[in-house]
């Protein structure tokens, strides 16, 4: 007997990521019709309903599929160490906080976890969460105080609202990356880690030069839970060096 999608059977329907979106019934799960909903909203809902990573995140009690991205990156590169002090910039809805809380063993009371976002974020066990703007120096001072002045890891899953104008979106992305890096330089301990969302073509030469001067190793990451069609990527910089220990331009990595 020939199965569906094999030679001689009907082709399997796929989403824009290339993954099959067929449910067990053999039909794509479709959102309920709602008057006034835009076609783009219907497409987004269909993708969410059929995305295996969304389903897995929900099954495991995570607030977003982004939690799986962090897990996958850490599974490979092992940067979430037990008892580390961690700052999460742009933490809503809290998926990354949940992962850090579990992997850094906050229940042992030896780690610190601080998050901040413009949006309200429901409490996460062991985390101190602020609602504020990281472009506001007062907010950053508040985070620095909460973490005790030093952090082993600074995370940023922030993304600027897109306008559709490529140059404007690039500038907004770079602004967030630079703010996150500036903060990381203020609080990271020697050998610390910086992980930030970027976009293909979103990190320019000067920014990458700064990263390579300040960290021993810099990598671009694309976790499996990040949709293949998305321009989203992540920059992982490990082995933070204090300014006095950083190489000059002749010693770039």
DRENMAR-961928 format. One record per residue (C-alpha): x, y, z; residue in three letters; residue number from 0. Coordinates in Angstrom, 3 decimals, padded with zeros to 6 digits. Each point is the difference from the previous one (the first is absolute). Example, Ala and Ser with C-alpha at 12.3 -4.5 7.8 and 13.67 -1.06 7.14 Angstrom:
BEGIN
<pt><px>012.300</px><py>-004.500</py><pz>007.800</pz><code>ALA</code><pos>0</pos></pt>
<pt><px>001.370</px><py>003.440</py><pz>-000.660</pz><code>SER</code><pos>1</pos></pt>
END
This chain:
BEGIN
<pt><px>000.000</px><py>000.000</py><pz>000.000</pz><code>UNK</code><pos>0</pos></pt>
<pt><px>001.390</px><py>003.387</py><pz>-001.000</pz><code>UNK</code><pos>1</pos></pt>
<pt><px>-000.093</px><py>002.672</py><pz>002.738</pz><code>UNK</code><pos>2</pos></pt>
<pt><px>-001.121</px><py>003.569</py><pz>-000.530</pz><code>UNK</code><pos>3</pos></pt>
<pt><px>002.801</px><py>002.169</py><pz>-001.274</pz><code>UNK</code><pos>4</pos></pt>
<pt><px>001.853</px><py>-002.975</py><pz>-001.525</pz><code>UNK</code><pos>5</pos></pt>
<pt><px>000.133</px><py>-000.791</py><pz>-003.694</pz><code>UNK</code><pos>6</pos></pt>
<pt><px>-003.537</px><py>-000.605</py><pz>-001.218</pz><code>UNK</code><pos>7</pos></pt>
<pt><px>-001.619</px><py>001.866</py><pz>002.903</pz><code>UNK</code><pos>8</pos></pt>
<pt><px>-001.075</px><py>003.634</py><pz>000.368</pz><code>UNK</code><pos>9</pos></pt>
<pt><px>002.807</px><py>002.453</py><pz>000.825</pz><code>UNK</code><pos>10</pos></pt>
<pt><px>000.378</px><py>000.999</py><pz>003.648</pz><code>UNK</code><pos>11</pos></pt>
<pt><px>-000.992</px><py>003.581</py><pz>000.654</pz><code>UNK</code><pos>12</pos></pt>
<pt><px>002.817</px><py>002.074</py><pz>001.422</pz><code>UNK</code><pos>13</pos></pt>
<pt><px>000.292</px><py>003.323</py><pz>001.743</pz><code>UNK</code><pos>14</pos></pt>
<pt><px>002.409</px><py>002.737</py><pz>-001.071</pz><code>UNK</code><pos>15</pos></pt>
<pt><px>002.729</px><py>-001.488</py><pz>002.216</pz><code>UNK</code><pos>16</pos></pt>
<pt><px>-000.054</px><py>-003.160</py><pz>-002.100</pz><code>UNK</code><pos>17</pos></pt>
<pt><px>-001.252</px><py>-002.181</py><pz>002.851</pz><code>UNK</code><pos>18</pos></pt>
<pt><px>-003.132</px><py>-002.069</py><pz>-000.462</pz><code>UNK</code><pos>19</pos></pt>
<pt><px>-003.052</px><py>001.575</py><pz>001.590</pz><code>UNK</code><pos>20</pos></pt>
<pt><px>-002.270</px><py>-003.039</py><pz>-000.362</pz><code>UNK</code><pos>21</pos></pt>
<pt><px>-001.794</px><py>-001.023</py><pz>003.167</pz><code>UNK</code><pos>22</pos></pt>
<pt><px>-000.666</px><py>-003.665</py><pz>000.853</pz><code>UNK</code><pos>23</pos></pt>
<pt><px>-003.244</px><py>000.214</py><pz>-001.935</pz><code>UNK</code><pos>24</pos></pt>
<pt><px>001.979</px><py>000.829</py><pz>-003.141</pz><code>UNK</code><pos>25</pos></pt>
<pt><px>-001.370</px><py>003.553</py><pz>-000.096</pz><code>UNK</code><pos>26</pos></pt>
<pt><px>001.664</px><py>003.270</py><pz>000.921</pz><code>UNK</code><pos>27</pos></pt>
<pt><px>-001.353</px><py>001.476</py><pz>003.241</pz><code>UNK</code><pos>28</pos></pt>
<pt><px>-001.768</px><py>003.214</py><pz>-000.904</pz><code>UNK</code><pos>29</pos></pt>
<pt><px>-001.028</px><py>002.859</py><pz>002.330</pz><code>UNK</code><pos>30</pos></pt>
<pt><px>-003.691</px><py>000.712</py><pz>000.435</pz><code>UNK</code><pos>31</pos></pt>
<pt><px>-001.361</px><py>002.579</py><pz>-002.384</pz><code>UNK</code><pos>32</pos></pt>
<pt><px>-000.449</px><py>003.422</py><pz>001.511</pz><code>UNK</code><pos>33</pos></pt>
<pt><px>-001.515</px><py>002.962</py><pz>-001.799</pz><code>UNK</code><pos>34</pos></pt>
<pt><px>002.441</px><py>002.843</py><pz>-000.563</pz><code>UNK</code><pos>35</pos></pt>
<pt><px>003.146</px><py>-002.058</py><pz>000.538</pz><code>UNK</code><pos>36</pos></pt>
<pt><px>002.708</px><py>000.839</py><pz>-002.513</pz><code>UNK</code><pos>37</pos></pt>
<pt><px>001.412</px><py>-002.728</py><pz>-002.304</pz><code>UNK</code><pos>38</pos></pt>
<pt><px>003.434</px><py>000.571</py><pz>001.553</pz><code>UNK</code><pos>39</pos></pt>
<pt><px>-001.467</px><py>-000.692</py><pz>003.454</pz><code>UNK</code><pos>40</pos></pt>
<pt><px>-001.571</px><py>-003.222</py><pz>-001.292</pz><code>UNK</code><pos>41</pos></pt>
<pt><px>003.345</px><py>-001.104</py><pz>-001.400</pz><code>UNK</code><pos>42</pos></pt>
<pt><px>001.733</px><py>000.741</py><pz>003.319</pz><code>UNK</code><pos>43</pos></pt>
<pt><px>-002.652</px><py>-001.916</py><pz>001.964</pz><code>UNK</code><pos>44</pos></pt>
<pt><px>000.205</px><py>-002.986</py><pz>-002.354</pz><code>UNK</code><pos>45</pos></pt>
<pt><px>003.756</px><py>-000.087</py><pz>000.380</pz><code>UNK</code><pos>46</pos></pt>
<pt><px>-000.253</px><py>000.202</py><pz>003.794</pz><code>UNK</code><pos>47</pos></pt>
<pt><px>-002.624</px><py>-002.736</py><pz>000.226</pz><code>UNK</code><pos>48</pos></pt>
<pt><px>002.099</px><py>-002.368</py><pz>-002.104</pz><code>UNK</code><pos>49</pos></pt>
<pt><px>003.482</px><py>000.874</py><pz>001.240</pz><code>UNK</code><pos>50</pos></pt>
<pt><px>001.479</px><py>-002.992</py><pz>001.888</pz><code>UNK</code><pos>51</pos></pt>
<pt><px>002.230</px><py>002.284</py><pz>002.082</pz><code>UNK</code><pos>52</pos></pt>
<pt><px>-002.995</px><py>002.040</py><pz>001.169</pz><code>UNK</code><pos>53</pos></pt>
<pt><px>-001.721</px><py>-003.248</py><pz>001.000</pz><code>UNK</code><pos>54</pos></pt>
<pt><px>003.098</px><py>-001.245</py><pz>001.814</pz><code>UNK</code><pos>55</pos></pt>
<pt><px>000.435</px><py>003.274</py><pz>001.889</pz><code>UNK</code><pos>56</pos></pt>
<pt><px>-003.625</px><py>-000.110</py><pz>001.142</pz><code>UNK</code><pos>57</pos></pt>
<pt><px>000.294</px><py>-003.655</py><pz>001.025</pz><code>UNK</code><pos>58</pos></pt>
<pt><px>003.031</px><py>000.755</py><pz>002.143</pz><code>UNK</code><pos>59</pos></pt>
<pt><px>-001.562</px><py>003.038</py><pz>001.633</pz><code>UNK</code><pos>60</pos></pt>
<pt><px>002.139</px><py>002.628</py><pz>-001.724</pz><code>UNK</code><pos>61</pos></pt>
<pt><px>-001.539</px><py>003.365</py><pz>-000.755</pz><code>UNK</code><pos>62</pos></pt>
<pt><px>001.446</px><py>000.215</py><pz>-003.505</pz><code>UNK</code><pos>63</pos></pt>
<pt><px>001.799</px><py>-002.023</py><pz>-002.665</pz><code>UNK</code><pos>64</pos></pt>
<pt><px>002.956</px><py>002.341</py><pz>000.632</pz><code>UNK</code><pos>65</pos></pt>
<pt><px>000.746</px><py>-002.070</py><pz>003.106</pz><code>UNK</code><pos>66</pos></pt>
<pt><px>000.838</px><py>-002.939</py><pz>-002.270</pz><code>UNK</code><pos>67</pos></pt>
<pt><px>002.399</px><py>002.183</py><pz>-002.003</pz><code>UNK</code><pos>68</pos></pt>
<pt><px>001.945</px><py>000.821</py><pz>003.153</pz><code>UNK</code><pos>69</pos></pt>
<pt><px>-000.001</px><py>-003.647</py><pz>001.062</pz><code>UNK</code><pos>70</pos></pt>
<pt><px>001.304</px><py>-001.122</py><pz>-003.389</pz><code>UNK</code><pos>71</pos></pt>
<pt><px>002.787</px><py>002.582</py><pz>-000.014</pz><code>UNK</code><pos>72</pos></pt>
<pt><px>001.012</px><py>-000.938</py><pz>003.531</pz><code>UNK</code><pos>73</pos></pt>
<pt><px>-000.154</px><py>-003.726</py><pz>-000.748</pz><code>UNK</code><pos>74</pos></pt>
<pt><px>002.696</px><py>000.540</py><pz>-002.610</pz><code>UNK</code><pos>75</pos></pt>
<pt><px>002.160</px><py>002.702</py><pz>001.589</pz><code>UNK</code><pos>76</pos></pt>
<pt><px>-000.545</px><py>-000.522</py><pz>003.761</pz><code>UNK</code><pos>77</pos></pt>
<pt><px>000.032</px><py>003.639</py><pz>001.133</pz><code>UNK</code><pos>78</pos></pt>
<pt><px>-002.783</px><py>-000.169</py><pz>002.640</pz><code>UNK</code><pos>79</pos></pt>
<pt><px>002.075</px><py>-001.095</py><pz>002.970</pz><code>UNK</code><pos>80</pos></pt>
<pt><px>-001.463</px><py>-000.988</py><pz>003.373</pz><code>UNK</code><pos>81</pos></pt>
<pt><px>-000.091</px><py>002.841</py><pz>002.530</pz><code>UNK</code><pos>82</pos></pt>
<pt><px>000.824</px><py>002.683</py><pz>-002.606</pz><code>UNK</code><pos>83</pos></pt>
<pt><px>-001.222</px><py>003.594</py><pz>000.325</pz><code>UNK</code><pos>84</pos></pt>
<pt><px>-002.102</px><py>000.773</py><pz>-003.094</pz><code>UNK</code><pos>85</pos></pt>
<pt><px>-001.705</px><py>003.100</py><pz>-001.462</pz><code>UNK</code><pos>86</pos></pt>
<pt><px>-002.729</px><py>-000.436</py><pz>-002.638</pz><code>UNK</code><pos>87</pos></pt>
<pt><px>-000.664</px><py>003.159</py><pz>-002.033</pz><code>UNK</code><pos>88</pos></pt>
<pt><px>-003.393</px><py>-000.012</py><pz>-001.704</pz><code>UNK</code><pos>89</pos></pt>
<pt><px>-001.216</px><py>-002.902</py><pz>002.121</pz><code>UNK</code><pos>90</pos></pt>
<pt><px>-003.764</px><py>-000.044</py><pz>-000.755</pz><code>UNK</code><pos>91</pos></pt>
<pt><px>-001.893</px><py>-002.304</py><pz>-000.004</pz><code>UNK</code><pos>92</pos></pt>
<pt><px>002.555</px><py>-001.812</py><pz>002.154</pz><code>UNK</code><pos>93</pos></pt>
<pt><px>000.958</px><py>-003.120</py><pz>-001.962</pz><code>UNK</code><pos>94</pos></pt>
<pt><px>003.736</px><py>000.659</py><pz>000.262</pz><code>UNK</code><pos>95</pos></pt>
<pt><px>-000.344</px><py>000.735</py><pz>003.716</pz><code>UNK</code><pos>96</pos></pt>
<pt><px>-001.636</px><py>-003.405</py><pz>000.451</pz><code>UNK</code><pos>97</pos></pt>
<pt><px>002.884</px><py>-001.766</py><pz>-001.752</pz><code>UNK</code><pos>98</pos></pt>
<pt><px>002.661</px><py>001.894</py><pz>001.964</pz><code>UNK</code><pos>99</pos></pt>
<pt><px>-001.806</px><py>-000.652</py><pz>003.274</pz><code>UNK</code><pos>100</pos></pt>
<pt><px>000.146</px><py>-003.753</py><pz>-000.646</pz><code>UNK</code><pos>101</pos></pt>
<pt><px>003.453</px><py>-000.279</py><pz>-001.510</pz><code>UNK</code><pos>102</pos></pt>
<pt><px>001.805</px><py>002.345</py><pz>002.372</pz><code>UNK</code><pos>103</pos></pt>
<pt><px>-001.661</px><py>-001.711</py><pz>002.981</pz><code>UNK</code><pos>104</pos></pt>
<pt><px>-001.497</px><py>003.107</py><pz>001.555</pz><code>UNK</code><pos>105</pos></pt>
<pt><px>-001.841</px><py>-002.158</py><pz>002.490</pz><code>UNK</code><pos>106</pos></pt>
<pt><px>003.360</px><py>-000.551</py><pz>001.695</pz><code>UNK</code><pos>107</pos></pt>
<pt><px>000.007</px><py>003.686</py><pz>000.898</pz><code>UNK</code><pos>108</pos></pt>
<pt><px>003.524</px><py>000.534</py><pz>-001.297</pz><code>UNK</code><pos>109</pos></pt>
<pt><px>-000.815</px><py>001.639</py><pz>-003.320</pz><code>UNK</code><pos>110</pos></pt>
<pt><px>-001.523</px><py>003.348</py><pz>-000.914</pz><code>UNK</code><pos>111</pos></pt>
<pt><px>-002.384</px><py>000.637</py><pz>-002.863</pz><code>UNK</code><pos>112</pos></pt>
<pt><px>-001.265</px><py>003.433</py><pz>-000.995</pz><code>UNK</code><pos>113</pos></pt>
<pt><px>-002.259</px><py>000.816</py><pz>-002.957</pz><code>UNK</code><pos>114</pos></pt>
<pt><px>-001.420</px><py>003.165</py><pz>-001.510</pz><code>UNK</code><pos>115</pos></pt>
<pt><px>-002.486</px><py>000.797</py><pz>-002.759</pz><code>UNK</code><pos>116</pos></pt>
<pt><px>-002.296</px><py>002.794</py><pz>-001.127</pz><code>UNK</code><pos>117</pos></pt>
<pt><px>-002.863</px><py>-002.466</py><pz>000.420</pz><code>UNK</code><pos>118</pos></pt>
<pt><px>-001.200</px><py>-001.450</py><pz>003.273</pz><code>UNK</code><pos>119</pos></pt>
<pt><px>001.375</px><py>-003.507</py><pz>000.609</pz><code>UNK</code><pos>120</pos></pt>
<pt><px>-001.634</px><py>-002.537</py><pz>002.308</pz><code>UNK</code><pos>121</pos></pt>
<pt><px>002.212</px><py>-001.137</py><pz>002.901</pz><code>UNK</code><pos>122</pos></pt>
<pt><px>002.572</px><py>-002.766</py><pz>-000.536</pz><code>UNK</code><pos>123</pos></pt>
<pt><px>001.349</px><py>-001.963</py><pz>002.951</pz><code>UNK</code><pos>124</pos></pt>
<pt><px>003.279</px><py>001.469</py><pz>001.212</pz><code>UNK</code><pos>125</pos></pt>
<pt><px>-000.032</px><py>002.964</py><pz>-002.388</pz><code>UNK</code><pos>126</pos></pt>
<pt><px>-000.229</px><py>003.698</py><pz>000.755</pz><code>UNK</code><pos>127</pos></pt>
<pt><px>-001.907</px><py>001.664</py><pz>-002.841</pz><code>UNK</code><pos>128</pos></pt>
<pt><px>-000.292</px><py>003.689</py><pz>-000.835</pz><code>UNK</code><pos>129</pos></pt>
<pt><px>-002.330</px><py>001.791</py><pz>-002.377</pz><code>UNK</code><pos>130</pos></pt>
<pt><px>001.999</px><py>002.727</py><pz>-001.681</pz><code>UNK</code><pos>131</pos></pt>
<pt><px>001.877</px><py>001.322</py><pz>-003.026</pz><code>UNK</code><pos>132</pos></pt>
<pt><px>003.631</px><py>-001.034</py><pz>-000.425</pz><code>UNK</code><pos>133</pos></pt>
<pt><px>000.670</px><py>003.231</py><pz>-001.897</pz><code>UNK</code><pos>134</pos></pt>
<pt><px>-000.668</px><py>001.753</py><pz>003.303</pz><code>UNK</code><pos>135</pos></pt>
<pt><px>003.176</px><py>000.250</py><pz>002.082</pz><code>UNK</code><pos>136</pos></pt>
<pt><px>-002.033</px><py>-000.180</py><pz>003.199</pz><code>UNK</code><pos>137</pos></pt>
<pt><px>-001.359</px><py>-003.414</py><pz>-001.024</pz><code>UNK</code><pos>138</pos></pt>
<pt><px>003.490</px><py>-001.301</py><pz>-000.742</pz><code>UNK</code><pos>139</pos></pt>
<pt><px>001.271</px><py>001.273</py><pz>003.355</pz><code>UNK</code><pos>140</pos></pt>
<pt><px>-002.885</px><py>-001.818</py><pz>001.661</pz><code>UNK</code><pos>141</pos></pt>
<pt><px>000.954</px><py>-003.284</py><pz>-001.688</pz><code>UNK</code><pos>142</pos></pt>
<pt><px>003.679</px><py>000.441</py><pz>000.866</pz><code>UNK</code><pos>143</pos></pt>
<pt><px>-000.905</px><py>000.523</py><pz>003.647</pz><code>UNK</code><pos>144</pos></pt>
<pt><px>-002.325</px><py>-003.047</py><pz>000.018</pz><code>UNK</code><pos>145</pos></pt>
<pt><px>002.683</px><py>-002.296</py><pz>-001.426</pz><code>UNK</code><pos>146</pos></pt>
<pt><px>002.535</px><py>001.248</py><pz>002.537</pz><code>UNK</code><pos>147</pos></pt>
<pt><px>002.123</px><py>001.917</py><pz>-002.478</pz><code>UNK</code><pos>148</pos></pt>
<pt><px>001.344</px><py>-003.015</py><pz>-001.900</pz><code>UNK</code><pos>149</pos></pt>
<pt><px>-001.490</px><py>-002.670</py><pz>-002.281</pz><code>UNK</code><pos>150</pos></pt>
<pt><px>001.484</px><py>-003.136</py><pz>-001.503</pz><code>UNK</code><pos>151</pos></pt>
<pt><px>-002.425</px><py>-000.005</py><pz>-002.936</pz><code>UNK</code><pos>152</pos></pt>
<pt><px>-001.957</px><py>002.723</py><pz>-001.814</pz><code>UNK</code><pos>153</pos></pt>
<pt><px>-002.801</px><py>-001.150</py><pz>-002.294</pz><code>UNK</code><pos>154</pos></pt>
<pt><px>-001.984</px><py>002.112</py><pz>-002.446</pz><code>UNK</code><pos>155</pos></pt>
<pt><px>-002.921</px><py>-001.288</py><pz>-002.068</pz><code>UNK</code><pos>156</pos></pt>
<pt><px>-001.107</px><py>003.526</py><pz>-000.853</pz><code>UNK</code><pos>157</pos></pt>
<pt><px>-001.289</px><py>000.809</py><pz>-003.463</pz><code>UNK</code><pos>158</pos></pt>
<pt><px>-000.882</px><py>003.421</py><pz>-001.367</pz><code>UNK</code><pos>159</pos></pt>
<pt><px>-003.451</px><py>000.497</py><pz>-001.489</pz><code>UNK</code><pos>160</pos></pt>
<pt><px>000.422</px><py>-000.262</py><pz>-003.767</pz><code>UNK</code><pos>161</pos></pt>
<pt><px>-001.150</px><py>002.716</py><pz>-002.377</pz><code>UNK</code><pos>162</pos></pt>
<pt><px>000.600</px><py>-001.753</py><pz>-003.324</pz><code>UNK</code><pos>163</pos></pt>
<pt><px>002.643</px><py>002.577</py><pz>-000.834</pz><code>UNK</code><pos>164</pos></pt>
<pt><px>003.245</px><py>-001.978</py><pz>-000.084</pz><code>UNK</code><pos>165</pos></pt>
<pt><px>002.380</px><py>002.804</py><pz>001.031</pz><code>UNK</code><pos>166</pos></pt>
<pt><px>-002.236</px><py>001.156</py><pz>002.860</pz><code>UNK</code><pos>167</pos></pt>
<pt><px>-000.419</px><py>-003.558</py><pz>001.294</pz><code>UNK</code><pos>168</pos></pt>
<pt><px>003.763</px><py>-000.531</py><pz>-000.184</pz><code>UNK</code><pos>169</pos></pt>
<pt><px>000.664</px><py>003.136</py><pz>002.061</pz><code>UNK</code><pos>170</pos></pt>
<pt><px>-002.552</px><py>-001.030</py><pz>002.629</pz><code>UNK</code><pos>171</pos></pt>
<pt><px>001.489</px><py>-003.466</py><pz>000.257</pz><code>UNK</code><pos>172</pos></pt>
<pt><px>003.508</px><py>001.399</py><pz>000.360</pz><code>UNK</code><pos>173</pos></pt>
<pt><px>-001.141</px><py>002.454</py><pz>002.678</pz><code>UNK</code><pos>174</pos></pt>
<pt><px>-001.346</px><py>-002.828</py><pz>002.164</pz><code>UNK</code><pos>175</pos></pt>
<pt><px>003.113</px><py>-002.124</py><pz>-000.552</pz><code>UNK</code><pos>176</pos></pt>
<pt><px>002.272</px><py>002.875</py><pz>000.981</pz><code>UNK</code><pos>177</pos></pt>
<pt><px>-002.017</px><py>000.812</py><pz>003.128</pz><code>UNK</code><pos>178</pos></pt>
<pt><px>000.093</px><py>-003.659</py><pz>001.035</pz><code>UNK</code><pos>179</pos></pt>
<pt><px>003.755</px><py>-000.233</py><pz>-000.610</pz><code>UNK</code><pos>180</pos></pt>
<pt><px>000.700</px><py>003.243</py><pz>001.873</pz><code>UNK</code><pos>181</pos></pt>
<pt><px>-001.911</px><py>-001.338</py><pz>002.983</pz><code>UNK</code><pos>182</pos></pt>
<pt><px>001.795</px><py>-003.348</py><pz>-000.212</pz><code>UNK</code><pos>183</pos></pt>
<pt><px>003.367</px><py>001.732</py><pz>000.072</pz><code>UNK</code><pos>184</pos></pt>
<pt><px>-001.004</px><py>001.826</py><pz>003.179</pz><code>UNK</code><pos>185</pos></pt>
<pt><px>-001.055</px><py>-003.098</py><pz>001.934</pz><code>UNK</code><pos>186</pos></pt>
<pt><px>001.692</px><py>-003.108</py><pz>-001.448</pz><code>UNK</code><pos>187</pos></pt>
<pt><px>002.574</px><py>-001.805</py><pz>002.048</pz><code>UNK</code><pos>188</pos></pt>
<pt><px>003.305</px><py>-001.064</py><pz>-001.522</pz><code>UNK</code><pos>189</pos></pt>
<pt><px>-000.739</px><py>-002.951</py><pz>-002.301</pz><code>UNK</code><pos>190</pos></pt>
<pt><px>-003.715</px><py>000.864</py><pz>-000.164</pz><code>UNK</code><pos>191</pos></pt>
<pt><px>-002.480</px><py>-000.764</py><pz>-002.781</pz><code>UNK</code><pos>192</pos></pt>
<pt><px>-002.165</px><py>002.227</py><pz>-002.215</pz><code>UNK</code><pos>193</pos></pt>
<pt><px>-002.828</px><py>-001.412</py><pz>-002.136</pz><code>UNK</code><pos>194</pos></pt>
<pt><px>-002.151</px><py>002.327</py><pz>-002.098</pz><code>UNK</code><pos>195</pos></pt>
<pt><px>-002.563</px><py>-000.232</py><pz>-002.766</pz><code>UNK</code><pos>196</pos></pt>
<pt><px>001.142</px><py>001.431</py><pz>-003.296</pz><code>UNK</code><pos>197</pos></pt>
<pt><px>-001.124</px><py>-000.314</py><pz>-003.615</pz><code>UNK</code><pos>198</pos></pt>
<pt><px>001.865</px><py>-001.096</py><pz>-003.091</pz><code>UNK</code><pos>199</pos></pt>
<pt><px>001.807</px><py>003.105</py><pz>-001.121</pz><code>UNK</code><pos>200</pos></pt>
<pt><px>-001.073</px><py>001.731</py><pz>003.220</pz><code>UNK</code><pos>201</pos></pt>
<pt><px>003.384</px><py>000.134</py><pz>001.729</pz><code>UNK</code><pos>202</pos></pt>
<pt><px>002.346</px><py>002.344</py><pz>-001.869</pz><code>UNK</code><pos>203</pos></pt>
<pt><px>003.773</px><py>-000.121</py><pz>-000.196</pz><code>UNK</code><pos>204</pos></pt>
<pt><px>000.695</px><py>002.456</py><pz>002.816</pz><code>UNK</code><pos>205</pos></pt>
<pt><px>-002.236</px><py>-001.905</py><pz>002.387</pz><code>UNK</code><pos>206</pos></pt>
<pt><px>001.627</px><py>-003.319</py><pz>-000.844</pz><code>UNK</code><pos>207</pos></pt>
<pt><px>003.423</px><py>001.564</py><pz>000.455</pz><code>UNK</code><pos>208</pos></pt>
<pt><px>-001.029</px><py>001.130</py><pz>003.477</pz><code>UNK</code><pos>209</pos></pt>
<pt><px>-001.224</px><py>-003.485</py><pz>000.879</pz><code>UNK</code><pos>210</pos></pt>
<pt><px>003.204</px><py>-001.639</py><pz>-001.223</pz><code>UNK</code><pos>211</pos></pt>
<pt><px>002.102</px><py>002.455</py><pz>001.989</pz><code>UNK</code><pos>212</pos></pt>
<pt><px>-001.921</px><py>-000.608</py><pz>003.208</pz><code>UNK</code><pos>213</pos></pt>
<pt><px>-000.648</px><py>-003.757</py><pz>-000.155</pz><code>UNK</code><pos>214</pos></pt>
<pt><px>002.182</px><py>-003.022</py><pz>-000.669</pz><code>UNK</code><pos>215</pos></pt>
<pt><px>-002.480</px><py>-001.644</py><pz>-002.373</pz><code>UNK</code><pos>216</pos></pt>
<pt><px>-003.010</px><py>001.266</py><pz>-001.973</pz><code>UNK</code><pos>217</pos></pt>
<pt><px>-002.450</px><py>-002.253</py><pz>-001.854</pz><code>UNK</code><pos>218</pos></pt>
<pt><px>-003.186</px><py>000.393</py><pz>-002.032</pz><code>UNK</code><pos>219</pos></pt>
<pt><px>-002.646</px><py>-002.521</py><pz>001.096</pz><code>UNK</code><pos>220</pos></pt>
<pt><px>-003.225</px><py>-001.148</py><pz>-001.657</pz><code>UNK</code><pos>221</pos></pt>
<pt><px>-001.875</px><py>-002.410</py><pz>002.320</pz><code>UNK</code><pos>222</pos></pt>
<pt><px>-002.403</px><py>-002.518</py><pz>-001.535</pz><code>UNK</code><pos>223</pos></pt>
<pt><px>-002.969</px><py>001.636</py><pz>001.762</pz><code>UNK</code><pos>224</pos></pt>
<pt><px>000.689</px><py>003.212</py><pz>-001.925</pz><code>UNK</code><pos>225</pos></pt>
<pt><px>-002.046</px><py>-000.213</py><pz>-003.193</pz><code>UNK</code><pos>226</pos></pt>
<pt><px>002.097</px><py>-000.672</py><pz>-003.068</pz><code>UNK</code><pos>227</pos></pt>
<pt><px>-001.594</px><py>002.833</py><pz>-001.962</pz><code>UNK</code><pos>228</pos></pt>
<pt><px>000.644</px><py>002.527</py><pz>002.776</pz><code>UNK</code><pos>229</pos></pt>
<pt><px>002.959</px><py>002.401</py><pz>-000.262</pz><code>UNK</code><pos>230</pos></pt>
<pt><px>000.418</px><py>-000.389</py><pz>003.754</pz><code>UNK</code><pos>231</pos></pt>
<pt><px>003.367</px><py>-001.178</py><pz>001.265</pz><code>UNK</code><pos>232</pos></pt>
<pt><px>001.932</px><py>000.248</py><pz>003.265</pz><code>UNK</code><pos>233</pos></pt>
<pt><px>003.457</px><py>001.241</py><pz>000.917</pz><code>UNK</code><pos>234</pos></pt>
<pt><px>001.740</px><py>-001.991</py><pz>002.737</pz><code>UNK</code><pos>235</pos></pt>
<pt><px>003.126</px><py>001.657</py><pz>001.405</pz><code>UNK</code><pos>236</pos></pt>
<pt><px>001.938</px><py>-001.896</py><pz>002.673</pz><code>UNK</code><pos>237</pos></pt>
<pt><px>003.097</px><py>000.730</py><pz>002.077</pz><code>UNK</code><pos>238</pos></pt>
<pt><px>-000.484</px><py>003.678</py><pz>000.817</pz><code>UNK</code><pos>239</pos></pt>
<pt><px>003.251</px><py>001.910</py><pz>000.424</pz><code>UNK</code><pos>240</pos></pt>
<pt><px>000.315</px><py>003.164</py><pz>002.016</pz><code>UNK</code><pos>241</pos></pt>
<pt><px>001.001</px><py>003.032</py><pz>-002.123</pz><code>UNK</code><pos>242</pos></pt>
<pt><px>003.571</px><py>-000.098</py><pz>001.293</pz><code>UNK</code><pos>243</pos></pt>
<pt><px>000.278</px><py>-003.622</py><pz>-001.162</pz><code>UNK</code><pos>244</pos></pt>
<pt><px>-001.606</px><py>000.468</py><pz>-003.433</pz><code>UNK</code><pos>245</pos></pt>
<pt><px>002.270</px><py>-000.171</py><pz>-003.093</pz><code>UNK</code><pos>246</pos></pt>
<pt><px>000.555</px><py>002.983</py><pz>-002.235</pz><code>UNK</code><pos>247</pos></pt>
<pt><px>-001.013</px><py>-000.021</py><pz>-003.667</pz><code>UNK</code><pos>248</pos></pt>
<pt><px>003.081</px><py>-002.032</py><pz>-000.897</pz><code>UNK</code><pos>249</pos></pt>
<pt><px>-001.152</px><py>-002.804</py><pz>002.268</pz><code>UNK</code><pos>250</pos></pt>
<pt><px>-003.580</px><py>-000.465</py><pz>-001.157</pz><code>UNK</code><pos>251</pos></pt>
<pt><px>-001.323</px><py>-003.545</py><pz>000.207</pz><code>UNK</code><pos>252</pos></pt>
END
